[in-house]
Amino acid sequence: KSRGGVAMMVATGRRAAALSAVACGLLLAVAGVWRDAGRSELLTVGGVYLGSFGRLDPGDAAPDFPVGEHDVEWLNTFGSSPQALRGEALSMRQLRREQKVVLLHFWDYTSMRSHLAMPALRRWQERYAPYGVQLIGVHRSRFSFADRLVHVARAVKRSGLRHAIVNDEHGDISAAYGAKAGEPTMFLVGTDGRIASVHEGLDSMSQVEYELCDAAAEQHPDLWCGDEGLRGWK
């Protein structure tokens, strides 16, 4: 009986180990593929982009845009047109030299929450671009089929966006900043090239507008900022 009990315990242990191995395998299968992408990692499940880890915080230097192997494509910049599509690339280094305040907003045209942010983005471009604020939309879809430039260009046109758009097809920019997938995420970058604030979700839109107006007013002291952003001139 003693030997039988030991044998049963051994068999139970083996079954538990086997079940644990299966569970680990399933977990890895569900978790998808982790790949190194700069200082962060991307998580995809069945071709669906879920997000990245290592989000940047206020005070961190804003990474520049990829060039070389994973060069990114731009829309709504100098040289772009309905025929040519691709425009001239922007760089954080050049924008810093020009003393531009930069608002990076990460979005996905397949996300309803991203579409709900569009009216504010159109308003901000109209209000603050003349006062040294550069809006840049970083498109990174949760779905690989939606990352083709032609689809992004159609979405930009339908949404009426007139500010610069970069297609983050490989996810390098999203990984570098640690942007959350499917959720409007915004990084306000000061003229010193460092992140001034980070905002996620639609609830922070009014705060972003206030900070944009405040940043513009630092360079144009005659601007008058109210609770709802730019109100006019003092």
ABEGO torsion letter per residue (X at the ends): XAAAAAAAAAAAAAAAAAAAAAAAAAAAAAAEBBBBBEABBBBBBGGBBAEBBGBBBBGBBBBBBBBEAABBBBBGBBGBBAAAGBBBBBBAAAAAAAGBBBBBBBBBAABAAAAAAAAAAAAAAAAAAAAGBBBBBBBBBABAAAABAAAAAAAAAAAGBABBBBBBAAGAAAAAAGBBBGBBBBBBBBAAGBBABBBBEAAAAAAAAAAAAAAAAAABAABBBBAAEBAEBX
